[in-house]
Amino acid sequence: MNKALRCDADKIINESIKAVLPDEAVARALKDFKPGSGKVILVAAGKAAWQMANAALKECGRIDGGIVITKYDHVKGELPGLVCREAGHPVPDENSFSATAEALELVKPLGADDTVLFLLSGGGSALFEHPLIPGEELQDITKQLLACGADIIEMNTIRKRLSGVKGGRFAQAAAPARVFSIVLSDVLGDPLDMIASGPAYPDSSTCEQAKEIAGRYGLKLSGRARALLENETPKHLDNVQTQITGSVRELCRAAAEVCERLGYTPVLLTDELCCEAREAGSFLASVVRSHADDGRKIAYIAGGETVVHLTGKGMGGRNQELALSASVGISGIPGAAVFSLGSDGTDGPTDAAGGYVDGDTFAELKEKGIDVREVLKDNDAYNALKAVDGLIMTGPTGTNVNDVSVALVG
């Protein structure tokens, strides 16, 4: 491993994540928060829910209770006046269902003078869920969507119609209370009705689109689930005000600033990366090869969210698979590295945020008898990268604004 490049990568990772933590973003959004004369109830859902709620408590003069629903191991301590619940992600579980039921009970008795401060971040689609079908079937459909390579828009178009809180239905449940929604975006282009499946925003997707997606991917659905795909979601909500704050654009911008301080010329390739993870890794490797002999330090940055089409039974995540795929193309190139990570600190069902490779990685894996191409077939990037100290471990970061991938040319 090139220790100098790994040191640069770690600095870029740590400082860019620090720049997109939700504290300041929530404080900015709350400048427009004008609650009514009644109660103020806080409901926070998503992988950044604890951090967002903590920031809101510091800024707001008064919160009259509420609930925080986040991923396991993401609660960092008690929050005064709030109940904290941890639940399943990326597949919802019983804790997701029971915590969301608690949230619905909190807003059910509210009147027109009351306000719901709704803090939403990525991961909310699994964590904030009140299923209209048996929970086991919803879990199975979620697993089908994850395995078939559906993107986040397609997944959420289906999930909205199987839920009692998604697609604007939570805001309906809170009425006549006003809902002030602060959204931390983890979806490309920041479509408010798709972030965490839009619990408090009118839905732009249609039943026809949902049925087309189900047919295209061959989803196995019960008769009840198919019938729900015919039920249209709310297209108008008059009790909601929404502020979007934080996105992958800010993450890419922060990464570019750190790269520049380290002496690299930053080049933003895109902040809407959306393709197969291994294809993105191969592409970044080809960019490195094209510029390896330029004689200057360059950092190519891509933000977004790739997908993995599962073909094996190994362990990994999209960022780890992207990095491992890039190791083939940059093999033997001195001063070359590619790393990719999820801003929330988790990548797939693993404890890693992502993966790092450089020009030495492919050879190091070969020496250990690890065939990168076979590993990719089995979707086992985690164990391969672990063998060469290529895992990026940040722990839960408290934010969630998509992924960032960086190719360094030294």
N, C-alpha and C positions, 0 to 999 in steps of 0.2 A: 504493500500500500504506500502511496505517495503521501507521507505525513504532512507535508506543507500544504498540499491541496486539501486534504481532509480538514486541516486546521482552518483554512479559508472557508470551506463549506460549513463548518460548525458555526463560524462567526456570522455568516450570511443567514443561516437558519435561525439562530438565537435572536439576532437583532431585528430581523424582518418580522418574526412572530411577535416580538415585544411591541413593535410599532402598530400592530393591528389588534391588540387586546381591546376588549369592548368598553373599558372604563370611560375613556374620553368620548367615544362614539355615543354611548348612552347619555352622558352628561350633555352633549350637544343637542341630542334629540329632545331631551326633557325641557329645554328652554321654551318649547312650544306647548308644554303640558299644562293645561288649565282645567283641573277637575271641577266637577259640579259641587254643590253644597252638601251632598250626601257622603256615603262611604267611598273609600278608595281601596279596591281589592287588587292585589298583584297576582298575576298568573304568568309564570315564566316556563317555557318549554324549549328543549333543544340541548345540544352538547355544550353550548355556552351559557345555559340558563343560570347557573349559580353565579357566574361572574357578572352577568348582566343584572341580576337581582341585587347583588351586593353593591354594584355601582348605583343602582336606582335608590337603594335605601340611604346611601350617603347624600344623594342629591335632593330627595323628596322630603318635604317637611312632615308629611304624614302618610302612613300606610296603615290601613285598618285590618290587615291580615292578608293571607294568600298562600300560594303553594309554588314550589319550584320542582320541576320534573326534568331530570337530566340522566345521563348515562351512568352506569356503574363506575364507581371510583372517581366521579367528577364533582362530588360534593366536598368542599374544602373546609367545612365547619358549619356551625349553627348560624342562622340568620334571624335576628330579632323579629318576632311576630310572624315568621313564615315557617311553614312545614316544608321540609326538603324530602323528596322522594327520588330514588334511583330506579332505573328500569332498563329494558332491553333495547339494544341497537346493534346491528341494522334490522334485526327481526324483533317486532314487538312481543312482549310477554305479558304474563298476568299482572306484573307490577305496572306496566304501561297502562293496562286497562283500568286497574283499581285507582291509580293516581289521577288519571283523566276523569274518572267518575267523581273523585273528590273535587276536582276543579269545577265540574259541572254543578255539583251541589253548592259550591261557594257562590256561583253567579246566578243560580236559579231564583233566589228571592230578591234580587236587586231591583230597584226602581229607577225611574227616569232621572232622579237627581244623583244617582250613584255612578261611579266610574270604574271600569276595569283597565288597569295598566297591564297590557299584554306584551310580554317580552319574548320574542321568537327568534330562534336560530336554527341552523341546519341540524338535522337529526330528529327534528320534531315530528316527522312523518311516522317514525317508529315509536318515539317516546310519548307522543300526545295522540292517543288513539282510543276511540269508543266504537268498537266494531259493530256493524249491523248484521254480521254473520258470525258463526261460532269462532272463537279466538283461534282454535287450532287450524281452521281453514284459512283464516287471514294470514297466519304464520306461514302456511304452506304456499299461498299465493305470493307472499313477499319473497320467499326463497326461490320460487320459480322465476320471478322477475329479476332477482339478483343473478341467477345462474344463466339466464338466456341472453344477457348482454343488453337489456333494455336501458335506455338512458334515464336520467332523473325526471325529465318531463313526461316520458311515457309511463314510468312507474307511478308518478303522482296522479296522472290522469285516471289510472285504474283505481288507485287507493282512495281517491276522493269519493268515489261512488259507493264504496263499501264501508264508509265511516260516518259516524254521527257528529264529528267535529270538524272534519276537513272540508275544503271547498266552500268556506264561508259559513258553515253550520255552527261553529262555536260562537261567532258573533250573533247569529240568530238566537242561539240559546241564551245569550247574555242580555238580549233586548228585554225591556226598553232602556237598560243602562247603556251609557256611552262606552265605547271601547277605544282606548288610545293605544295603538299598536306600534311598537318599535321593533324593526326587523333587521337582523344581521344576515346579510345575503350569502348563500352558498350555492346559488344557481346562476349559471352563465346568463348575462344580460339582465339580471335582477328582476325577473318576472314575479311580481308580488303574489300572484295567485298560485305559484308553484313552489315557493320557498316553504319547506315543511308542509307542503300541500295546502297552503293558504287557508288556515282555519278562520281568519277574520278578513278575508278579501273576496270580492265577487269572482266567481270562476269563469275563465274564458274558454275552457275546454268543453267539449260536447260529448253527448252519449255516443254519437256516431264515431268520434275519434277513439273513445274507449273501446268500443266493440271491434274497431279495426285493429287496434293494438293487441287485444286479446286473441283475435284470429291470426294475426301475423306471427305471433310468438307461440301459438298453439297452447295457450294457457288452459290448464285443467280446472274448470270452474263448476261448482254445483249449480243446480237450477236456481236456487235463491240468489247466488252471486250474479248469475247471468241476468236475472230479473232486475237486480239493483243497477246494472249497467244501463238500464233503460230509464232510470230516474234522474231527471236533470237537477243540477246543483244550483244554488242561488246565483243569480246574475246581477242583483242589485242589493246593496246594503246601505241604509241611511243612518246607521248609528256608529260608524267607524271612522276614525282619523288615523292615517298611517304615516310613519316616518321610517324611511329606509336609511340605514347607516352601516358602513363597513361593507367591503366587497373584495373580490379577488383583484380588482384593479389596484386597490390600495396595497394589497400584499405584494403585487409585482413591483409597484413603485418603490415600496420599502426595500425589497430585495435589490433593486437596481441601485438605490442610494448606497447600500452597504457595499455592493460590488465595486462601485466607483471609489469609495474610500479605501478599498483594498488594492486599487490600482488597475482594475479591469475596466474596459470600455463596455458599458451595459447595452445590450440590444434586446428590446422587447419584441419577441416574435409574435406573440398573441396573448390575450387574456381571455380567450374563448376556446381553449384547446378541448376538443371533444372527439375522441376516436379510441380505438383499441389501445390499451396501455403498451403492449409490446410494439405496436406500430409507432407510437409516439417515441418510445425509446430508440427504435431503429432510426427514426427521422433525426432525433437530436444527435445521434452518433454520426450520421451522414453530414450534418452541419459541422461537427467537430473535424471530421476528416477533410472537409473542403477548406478549412481555415487553419489547420494545424501548422502550416508552414508560413503563416503570415508574419511571424516575428513580433507579435504584440499580444498583450493579455486582453481577452475578450470574454464576456459572460453573456450567453444567450439565455433569455428568460421566457418561459411559457407558463401561463396560469390557466387554470380551468379544471376539468374533471374528466378523466379517461374512464373507460369501462373495461372489464375483464369478462371474456366469454369462457366460462369454466369448462375445461376438458379433462381435468384430473381431480385428484382428491387431496392434494397437498395443502400447505398453509401459506398464506401470503395476502397481499393487498395490491391495489392497482399501482401505487407508487413504487412498491418493491419490485413488481413485475416490470414496470417501465425501466427502472434502473438496471435490473439484471439483463433485460433485453439489450440495453445500450452497451453493456460490457463487451458484447461480441464485436460491435462495430468500432469501438475505440481501443481494442486490444493492441498493446504494443506501442501506442502513441504516448510519448513522454509529455507530461504537463497537461494531460487531458482528464477530465472528470465529469461525471453526470450524476446528479442527485435529485431526488423528488420526494416530496412529503406532503402529508395532509396538515393543514394549519391547526386542526383540532388536536393533533398529537396522536391520532390513531389512524391506522390504515387497514381496512378490512377487519376481520375478526382476530386481530393480533394486538400485541402490546407495543408494536413499533409504529413510528410515525411515517416511515418510508425507508428508502434505501439509497446507499452511496456506492458508486463504482468508479474506478479510474483505469488507466492504461495497463495496470498490473493485475486487475481483478480476474480476468479470464484465465490467465496463466496460473494464478494462485489456486483457482477452483480446479483447474485441470490437474494440478499437482496433487490435490486431495481426492482425485478420482471422481470429481463432480462434473457431469456433462450439462452445460448450460441449456442446450436445446432440449434435452430430456426433462430437465427441471421445469422449463417453461411449459412443456406439454402436460406436466402433472400439477401445474400452478403451485409449485413449492418454493417460491422465491425466498420466503422467510428463512428456511433452514439453510439454503445455499448462501445467502448473505450473512447469516449468523456465523457460518464457518470461516468467513474471512473478515469479520468485524465490520461488515458493511451495513448493518442495521442502524437506522437513525432512531434514537430513543429520547423523546422529550418528556414523556408523561403527558397527561391532560393539560392543555394550554389555557383553556378558558375562553378560546375564541373558535370560530369555525367559518372561514371565508374561502372554501375550496382548497385546491392544491397549487403548489408552485414547483416547477421543474427548472433546473439550471444546468447548463452545460458550460464548463469552464475550459478555456483554451489558454495554456500558460506560455 
